[in-house]
Amino acid sequence: MADEGAVDVDERRDQPPPHGTDTAAMPPGARLSPLQQAWSRYVTHTTRCGDCRDVDRGRCATSERLYREYQDRGKAACDGLADT
């Protein structure tokens, strides 16, 4: 028998969103920015690469290259904004 002051952990406090209001994938024809594309390539690789997923090994050379590309694109985007 549970305490009267105990909280039922399984009780859901938030109601699920109404049907049809969930966020959809990107609409057809929409494009990611170059920075988003670079991040997507990095994340896609690191989540699928056996070497990258192994905690004890760290990232592989491909992952390092993709991450540097992402950082370079981010820096270029910031520099472009600073020039305006």
Backbone as JSON, one array per atom type, in Angstrom:
{
  "sequence": "MADEGAVDVDERRDQPPPHGTDTAAMPPGARLSPLQQAWSRYVTHTTRCGDCRDVDRGRCATSERLYREYQDRGKAACDGLADT",
  "N": [[0.84, -1.18, 0.0], [0.66, 2.16, -0.91], [1.98, 5.3, 0.29], [-0.14, 8.02, 1.23], [0.82, 10.46, 0.48], [2.53, 9.88, -1.54], [3.79, 10.07, -4.89], [2.43, 9.05, -7.93], [4.44, 7.64, -10.14], [4.07, 6.71, -12.71], [2.0, 8.16, -13.7], [0.89, 10.21, -16.21], [1.47, 13.57, -16.78], [1.37, 15.52, -18.77], [-0.74, 16.07, -21.47], [-1.16, 14.17, -24.46], [-0.36, 15.57, -27.7], [-2.92, 16.92, -29.86], [-4.3, 14.84, -32.46], [-2.64, 14.9, -35.58], [-1.18, 17.21, -35.22], [1.48, 16.92, -34.91], [4.96, 17.6, -35.51], [6.02, 17.79, -38.79], [8.22, 16.23, -41.2], [10.77, 17.91, -43.11], [9.37, 19.98, -45.64], [8.75, 18.95, -49.05], [11.19, 19.91, -51.42], [12.36, 21.79, -49.81], [15.43, 23.1, -48.56], [18.4, 22.45, -46.71], [20.57, 24.7, -44.96], [24.02, 25.41, -45.89], [25.59, 25.06, -43.56], [23.89, 23.49, -41.95], [23.74, 21.26, -43.61], [26.39, 20.33, -43.48], [26.55, 19.65, -40.77], [24.63, 17.65, -40.7], [25.83, 15.7, -42.35], [28.04, 15.05, -40.75], [26.79, 14.07, -38.35], [25.27, 11.95, -39.38], [27.3, 10.27, -40.3], [28.79, 9.72, -37.88], [26.91, 8.44, -36.28], [26.51, 6.09, -37.58], [28.95, 4.87, -38.04], [31.04, 2.31, -36.97], [33.49, 2.6, -35.61], [33.3, 5.23, -34.62], [31.11, 5.02, -32.94], [32.05, 3.46, -30.9], [32.88, 3.91, -27.68], [35.38, 3.77, -26.49], [37.19, 4.15, -28.53], [36.96, 6.63, -29.83], [36.6, 9.27, -32.29], [36.74, 8.58, -35.82], [38.99, 9.19, -38.62], [37.5, 10.18, -40.8], [35.25, 11.18, -39.53], [36.44, 13.21, -38.02], [37.29, 14.9, -40.11], [34.81, 15.63, -41.23], [33.69, 16.98, -39.08], [35.46, 19.13, -38.82], [34.91, 20.37, -41.24], [32.28, 21.17, -40.75], [32.74, 23.0, -38.64], [34.31, 24.89, -40.02], [32.47, 25.85, -41.92], [30.63, 27.01, -40.19], [32.17, 29.04, -39.05], [32.68, 30.53, -41.35], [30.09, 31.38, -41.91], [29.55, 33.0, -39.69], [31.54, 34.94, -40.06], [30.64, 36.01, -42.44], [28.28, 37.21, -41.58], [29.32, 39.13, -39.9], [30.5, 40.85, -41.68], [28.46, 42.27, -42.79]],
  "CA": [[0.0, 0.0, 0.0], [1.48, 3.36, -1.05], [1.66, 6.45, 1.13], [-1.09, 8.94, 0.63], [1.58, 11.58, -0.07], [3.41, 9.41, -2.61], [3.42, 10.47, -6.25], [2.39, 7.93, -8.86], [5.43, 7.97, -11.16], [3.57, 6.34, -14.03], [0.93, 9.05, -14.12], [1.32, 11.2, -17.21], [0.93, 14.89, -16.46], [1.11, 16.24, -20.01], [-1.64, 15.39, -22.4], [-0.56, 14.05, -25.79], [-0.87, 16.59, -28.62], [-4.04, 16.46, -30.69], [-3.91, 14.11, -33.67], [-2.38, 15.71, -36.76], [-0.44, 18.42, -34.92], [2.9, 16.62, -34.73], [5.8, 18.28, -36.48], [6.31, 16.96, -39.96], [9.56, 16.35, -41.76], [10.88, 19.09, -43.98], [8.52, 19.89, -46.82], [9.48, 18.66, -50.28], [11.78, 21.06, -52.07], [13.09, 22.62, -48.85], [16.85, 22.75, -48.51], [19.14, 22.86, -45.53], [21.67, 25.63, -45.21], [25.3, 24.7, -45.96], [25.99, 24.69, -42.21], [23.05, 22.36, -41.56], [24.15, 20.1, -44.41], [27.65, 19.84, -42.94], [26.25, 19.0, -39.49], [23.92, 16.42, -41.02], [26.81, 14.72, -42.82], [28.83, 14.63, -39.59], [25.96, 13.26, -37.46], [24.93, 10.71, -40.08], [28.48, 9.39, -40.28], [29.19, 9.29, -36.54], [25.92, 7.53, -35.71], [26.53, 4.82, -38.32], [30.31, 4.34, -38.08], [31.35, 1.47, -35.82], [34.61, 3.18, -34.85], [32.83, 6.43, -33.93], [30.16, 4.64, -31.9], [32.79, 2.79, -29.83], [33.28, 4.94, -26.73], [36.8, 3.67, -26.18], [38.03, 4.45, -29.7], [36.89, 8.03, -30.26], [36.14, 9.47, -33.67], [37.65, 8.17, -36.89], [39.52, 10.29, -39.44], [36.41, 10.74, -41.6], [34.44, 11.98, -38.62], [37.21, 14.42, -37.72], [37.25, 15.76, -41.29], [33.45, 16.16, -41.36], [33.49, 17.95, -38.0], [36.22, 20.34, -39.2], [34.14, 21.03, -42.31], [31.16, 21.82, -40.08], [33.28, 24.18, -37.94], [34.73, 25.88, -41.03], [31.26, 26.47, -42.48], [30.07, 27.86, -39.16], [33.03, 30.24, -38.97], [32.43, 31.33, -42.56], [28.78, 32.01, -41.77], [29.71, 34.1, -38.72], [32.33, 35.98, -40.72], [29.75, 36.64, -43.42], [27.35, 38.09, -40.86], [30.09, 40.26, -39.35], [30.84, 41.74, -42.77], [27.28, 43.03, -43.24]],
  "C": [[0.89, 1.24, 0.0], [1.04, 4.43, -0.06], [0.64, 7.33, 0.44], [-0.37, 10.12, -0.02], [2.49, 11.17, -1.22], [2.87, 9.83, -3.97], [3.46, 9.23, -7.13], [3.29, 8.29, -10.04], [4.92, 7.69, -12.57], [2.49, 7.27, -14.55], [1.47, 10.12, -15.06], [0.66, 12.54, -16.9], [0.59, 15.69, -17.72], [0.19, 15.42, -20.9], [-0.95, 15.27, -23.75], [-1.13, 15.12, -26.71], [-2.03, 16.04, -29.44], [-3.53, 15.8, -31.97], [-3.73, 15.08, -34.84], [-1.6, 16.98, -36.48], [1.05, 18.15, -34.72], [3.71, 17.31, -35.82], [6.16, 17.32, -37.61], [7.76, 17.13, -40.36], [9.59, 17.59, -42.66], [10.0, 18.91, -45.21], [9.36, 19.59, -48.07], [10.0, 19.96, -50.92], [12.53, 21.99, -51.11], [14.54, 22.14, -48.78], [17.44, 23.21, -47.19], [20.19, 23.88, -45.92], [22.97, 24.83, -45.32], [25.8, 24.25, -44.58], [25.2, 23.48, -41.72], [23.42, 21.1, -42.34], [25.43, 19.5, -43.86], [27.4, 19.11, -41.62], [25.54, 17.66, -39.75], [24.87, 15.33, -41.51], [27.62, 14.17, -41.66], [28.01, 13.68, -38.7], [25.61, 11.94, -38.11], [26.11, 9.75, -40.04], [28.74, 8.84, -38.87], [28.17, 8.35, -35.9], [25.9, 6.18, -36.41], [27.89, 4.14, -38.31], [30.59, 3.54, -36.81], [32.47, 2.03, -34.97], [34.14, 4.39, -34.03], [31.87, 6.08, -32.78], [30.83, 3.95, -30.73], [33.37, 3.86, -28.91], [34.79, 4.93, -26.48], [37.71, 4.09, -27.33], [38.04, 5.93, -30.06], [36.43, 8.11, -31.7], [37.2, 9.03, -34.67], [38.08, 9.4, -37.69], [38.43, 10.96, -40.28], [35.54, 11.64, -40.74], [35.15, 13.29, -38.27], [37.16, 15.4, -38.89], [35.87, 16.41, -41.44], [33.17, 17.21, -40.28], [34.25, 19.24, -38.29], [35.49, 21.11, -40.29], [32.95, 21.79, -41.71], [31.64, 23.1, -39.37], [33.69, 25.27, -38.93], [33.53, 26.59, -41.63], [30.61, 27.41, -41.46], [30.85, 29.16, -39.01], [32.8, 31.14, -40.17], [31.1, 32.04, -42.47], [28.84, 33.18, -40.81], [30.48, 35.26, -39.33], [31.49, 36.74, -41.73], [28.76, 37.59, -42.75], [28.06, 39.32, -40.32], [30.41, 41.28, -40.43], [29.66, 42.61, -43.21], [26.99, 44.2, -42.38]]
}
